[in-house]
Amino acid sequence: MSDLDSLRIWDDPRVRSALSWYLDVAENRRPAKFRIAATIATRLDLSKSSEDALWAELDRLTPIFLGRWRVIRAGASLPPAAEGPSLLEIARELAYRMLSHCNFCPWDCRVDRVTGAKLGACKLASGSRVSSHFHHTGEELFYRGTQGSGTIFFTSCNMRCAFCQNGDISTDKDNGEETDPRTLAAIAWMLRREGCHNINWVGGEVVIHLHAIVDAIALLGRDFTPTQAELKRARRTKADRFFFFDELPDAATYEGRFNAPILWNSNFFITSESMKILRLLIDVWLPDFKFGPGRCAMTLAKTPWYWDTVTRNIALIAQWGEDFSIRHLVMPNHVQCCTYPVLEWIGEHVPSALVNVMAQFRPDNFCDPASAKYRDKYAEIARHPTRMELSDSWQRARELGLNFEATTFERRHLFGMTATV
Ligand code: SF4
């Protein structure tokens, strides 16, 4: 057992129940889902099969995967990995097929990102860039633990939030370093062996890098060990490379093989096809749920179909019995139109979900009056939320009976303060 399991937050039965699979994988009591997917064999010749045939095979094998996941959850041991191609490689192959007519997200641009002759809304071809990676100590307590969340920040985004709190990387697709899947796998391998409790894929937005991430995870599922040259490349974007971390290989293995919970930290503006692939690989989901059902996603983020897409995807992971927690950032002047409907939807559809109703909005990106990027049309959110807006939001969450206080106020608990608002 690492020190993650000894944190007092797990004494809350609702937290433990919502994240029990994640905690078991983080503590290497269970294998990550990518290791299970590697045990499900396929006879398809992947490179010669049509995309339709690959989807049909994924659909055929997914119930087998889920059955295996269920018995492993209950304590069964992990069978040996398939000798030939497996469900893991089908996921990888499908992600690359999708890349050639990109439908990773609902923009459904249908551009061929392999040739890169035309770009879609995310402005990316096939290359992926990593801005930085490090032991993140600012995530929720159950993710950051004591050793940090092994967070990998990708550039660019498929949304255009005017207030983006990571605008430097989401609006600058050329930030950071181009990073191939082997280097990505090396980054994840290194972070986990340094004790990180999970591998946290984030941006910008991550789904626009689906092919590279699935490829990296597929390598990790096939006993990838990085070369010295790959580790050197991985260190180029390591923001905490001047800190010393003990290498703890035993903290990174299940039955002697690499193991780490995969955390999907995303805006959830994702197609059903991408979700089907991710279902096989993600151990814990961290969706951002920002906007209500009105026009705010359009006026503040130029994103159509937002509410329908994000609610569908959150309902899906709940129906699938996945581990997840939801983030909602309270925005100034958007409590009535965004915070309340978001919280009400959660109360009605996923009432036991862990929710972080976050207070840390700051005027940034196009909403920062001190920045040259500032636009007058965003004046309504060019300030911090007021105490009243925050307390109204938390009060509404409380009235709805949401499971939010342990997550939202955990730092106050840590320091022995009460969670009053
Ligand atoms: S990831 Fe989304 S925005 Fe980017 S090309 Fe694909 S469909 Fe378009």
Residues whose N, C-alpha, C, O or C-beta is under 5 A from the ligand:
A	BS01	SF4	C102 N103 F104 C105 W107 D108 C109 G120 A121 C122 N158 I208
